[in-house]
Amino acid sequence: MRSLAQNAELALLLEVTSTPKPGNVDRRHGYDDLRFEHFVAGAVGAQSGFRLAADGGPVGEAFERSVEGMADQEGGNTQFGALLLVTPLVATGASGELTPERASDVVSGTTVEDAANFYRAFEHVDVAVDEPPDDLDGLDVRRGTDAIPELEARRLTLEDVMELSSDVDGVAAEWVDGFTRSFEAAAAIERRDGPVPDRAAHVFLELLAEEVDTFVVTRNDRETAEEVTRRAQSVLDGEEAAADLADEFVERDVNPGTTADIIAAALFIALERGLQV
């Protein structure tokens, strides 16, 4: 029987082997400086942080450690958002039954020090984020450790930090909403038949057609994100091929990373609930 940390690592590996996921790195698609093997190495490197979360360690420290390990490869940021979702879910599984309610309890139990470790994680890799509003400029995550004094002065927990960006960031929204989309996607993967990576790729398209990907909004623009949503639906409707769309989005550097992060979290949930691989 696999441990929580092993299932977390396996979830990241299954996510990147799922293909086609238009715009994302997978076993058939990549970018010149960000390739399949970088994601594989990132998943393996994150293991130490997952183990800490599974052993009951602080969520923020476990996340920062997983990011540090993930970054030990040449591609840079491969799975930052996925780790931000999977780590608290590992902590949830360690504390009891893996449910949205218990996950929300884990989020509510985060501390100012957890938030500080979240900021420290930005020292390990470059992460694409939006410019913060003027009143939150001191809390810009790109400042890394330099923002921690402001964080501590405001006594903000990691839950508080996620709430500040939940309206513009799909990963943060999962923290605030009890990981709703992650649990729903897990159920959708469980309902489907066939190889797990194929199931995950199909559910990825369903998620992409359902809601704009906030990472595309950040890296490209909202118009592109809305196009991505429409094009995903056209694939589901049989009007165009997923493989062709995947090739096009890689060529255009359109990367729906938030949706992929949710798939990684969903795969972890499904594995913990008995999904066989």
ZAMARGU-4260 file (C-alpha; in steps of 0.2 Angstrom, whole numbers, plus 5000, padded with zeros to 4 digits):
<rodrens>
0) 5000/5000/5000 | 5007/5017/4995 | 5010/5030/5008 | 5002/5048/5007 | 5018/5055/5001
5) 5020/5041/4988 | 5002/5045/4981 | 5006/5063/4981 | 5022/5060/4970 | 5012/5048/4959
10) 4998/5061/4956 | 5011/5073/4950 | 5018/5060/4938 | 5001/5054/4932 | 4997/5072/4928
15) 5012/5075/4917 | 5010/5059/4908 | 4992/5063/4904 | 4990/5068/4886 | 4985/5078/4876
20) 4982/5093/4888 | 4982/5107/4876 | 4996/5120/4881 | 5003/5110/4895 | 5019/5100/4895
25) 5016/5081/4894 | 5024/5066/4887 | 5022/5072/4869 | 5023/5091/4871 | 5035/5103/4879
30) 5044/5119/4877 | 5063/5122/4873 | 5067/5126/4891 | 5053/5116/4900 | 5051/5098/4896
35) 5043/5082/4902 | 5059/5076/4911 | 5059/5092/4921 | 5042/5088/4928 | 5047/5070/4932
40) 5062/5077/4941 | 5051/5090/4950 | 5039/5077/4956 | 5052/5066/4963 | 5061/5081/4971
45) 5045/5086/4980 | 5044/5070/4990 | 5053/5077/5005 | 5040/5090/5008 | 5026/5078/5006
50) 5033/5067/5019 | 5034/5081/5031 | 5016/5085/5028 | 5011/5067/5030 | 5021/5066/5046
55) 5010/5081/5053 | 5022/5095/5050 | 5017/5113/5047 | 5009/5115/5030 | 5019/5130/5026
60) 5035/5122/5030 | 5030/5106/5020 | 5026/5117/5005 | 5042/5127/5005 | 5052/5111/5007
65) 5042/5103/4992 | 5045/5118/4981 | 5064/5118/4986 | 5065/5100/4981 | 5055/5102/4965
70) 5067/5116/4960 | 5081/5104/4959 | 5081/5102/4940 | 5085/5113/4925 | 5068/5118/4920
75) 5063/5130/4934 | 5045/5131/4940 | 5037/5115/4935 | 5023/5112/4948 | 5022/5126/4961
80) 5003/5128/4960 | 5001/5109/4960 | 5011/5108/4976 | 5001/5122/4984 | 4986/5111/4981
85) 4993/5094/4985 | 5002/5098/5001 | 4987/5103/5012 | 4978/5088/5005 | 4992/5077/5011
90) 4991/5086/5028 | 4972/5083/5027 | 4974/5064/5024 | 4987/5063/5038 | 4974/5071/5050
95) 4959/5060/5046 | 4947/5057/5032 | 4951/5066/5016 | 4936/5077/5013 | 4932/5095/5008
100) 4927/5098/5026 | 4943/5092/5034 | 4953/5101/5020 | 4945/5117/5025 | 4949/5113/5043
105) 4967/5111/5038 | 4967/5128/5029 | 4959/5137/5044 | 4972/5130/5055 | 4986/5138/5046
110) 4997/5151/5055 | 5007/5167/5051 | 5023/5156/5050 | 5015/5145/5037 | 5012/5161/5027
115) 5030/5166/5030 | 5036/5149/5023 | 5024/5151/5008 | 5033/5168/5004 | 5050/5159/5007
120) 5045/5147/4993 | 5046/5161/4980 | 5065/5162/4983 | 5067/5145/4975 | 5058/5148/4958
125) 5051/5161/4947 | 5032/5161/4947 | 5021/5171/4936 | 5009/5182/4946 | 4999/5197/4944
130) 5004/5215/4950 | 4996/5217/4967 | 4984/5231/4971 | 4992/5247/4979 | 4986/5243/4996
135) 4994/5226/4995 | 5011/5231/4987 | 5020/5227/5003 | 5014/5209/5002 | 5019/5206/4984
140) 5024/5187/4984 | 5038/5192/4972 | 5047/5200/4986 | 5049/5183/4994 | 5057/5184/5012
145) 5058/5203/5011 | 5039/5204/5012 | 5038/5193/5028 | 5040/5208/5041 | 5024/5216/5033
150) 5016/5199/5033 | 5020/5197/5052 | 5015/5215/5056 | 4997/5212/5048 | 4996/5195/5057
155) 4991/5186/5041 | 4989/5167/5041 | 4992/5157/5025 | 4973/5156/5024 | 4972/5175/5024
160) 4985/5176/5011 | 4975/5164/5000 | 4959/5174/5003 | 4968/5190/4997 | 4970/5183/4979
165) 4956/5170/4978 | 4946/5181/4966 | 4960/5181/4953 | 4969/5165/4956 | 4961/5148/4954
170) 4973/5139/4966 | 4970/5151/4980 | 4951/5149/4976 | 4953/5131/4980 | 4960/5135/4997
175) 4945/5146/5001 | 4932/5135/4993 | 4936/5119/5001 | 4945/5112/4986 | 4928/5110/4977
180) 4935/5108/4959 | 4948/5096/4965 | 4936/5085/4973 | 4924/5086/4959 | 4937/5082/4946
185) 4943/5067/4957 | 4925/5060/4956 | 4925/5063/4937 | 4941/5054/4935 | 4935/5039/4946
190) 4919/5038/4935 | 4928/5036/4919 | 4935/5020/4912 | 4952/5016/4904 | 4970/5021/4908
195) 4971/5034/4922 | 4981/5047/4911 | 4968/5046/4898 | 4954/5049/4910 | 4964/5064/4918
200) 4967/5071/4900 | 4948/5071/4897 | 4943/5078/4914 | 4957/5092/4911 | 4947/5097/4895
205) 4931/5097/4905 | 4938/5108/4918 | 4945/5120/4905 | 4929/5121/4896 | 4920/5125/4912
210) 4930/5140/4918 | 4944/5151/4912 | 4961/5147/4917 | 4968/5160/4929 | 4986/5156/4924
215) 4982/5160/4906 | 4974/5176/4911 | 4990/5181/4920 | 5003/5176/4907 | 4993/5180/4892
220) 4976/5190/4894 | 4958/5187/4898 | 4953/5186/4880 | 4965/5172/4877 | 4959/5163/4892
225) 4941/5164/4886 | 4946/5158/4869 | 4955/5143/4878 | 4938/5139/4886 | 4929/5140/4870
230) 4941/5129/4861 | 4941/5116/4875 | 4922/5115/4873 | 4924/5113/4854 | 4936/5098/4857
235) 4923/5090/4869 | 4910/5093/4855 | 4920/5084/4842 | 4923/5100/4832 | 4942/5099/4833
240) 4955/5087/4839 | 4963/5088/4856 | 4980/5084/4848 | 4979/5098/4836 | 4974/5110/4849
245) 4989/5105/4860 | 5001/5108/4846 | 4994/5125/4843 | 4994/5131/4861 | 5012/5125/4863
250) 5017/5135/4848 | 5007/5150/4854 | 5014/5148/4872 | 4997/5147/4880 | 4998/5136/4895
255) 4983/5132/4906 | 4993/5128/4921 | 4980/5131/4934 | 4969/5118/4927 | 4983/5106/4927
260) 4987/5110/4945 | 4969/5105/4949 | 4971/5089/4939 | 4986/5084/4950 | 4976/5088/4966
265) 4961/5077/4959 | 4973/5063/4955 | 4980/5063/4973 | 4962/5063/4980 | 4957/5049/4968
270) 4972/5038/4973 | 4969/5040/4991 | 4951/5035/4988 | 4956/5019/4980 | 4959/5023/4962
275) 4969/5009/4955 | 4984/5011/4944
</rodrens>
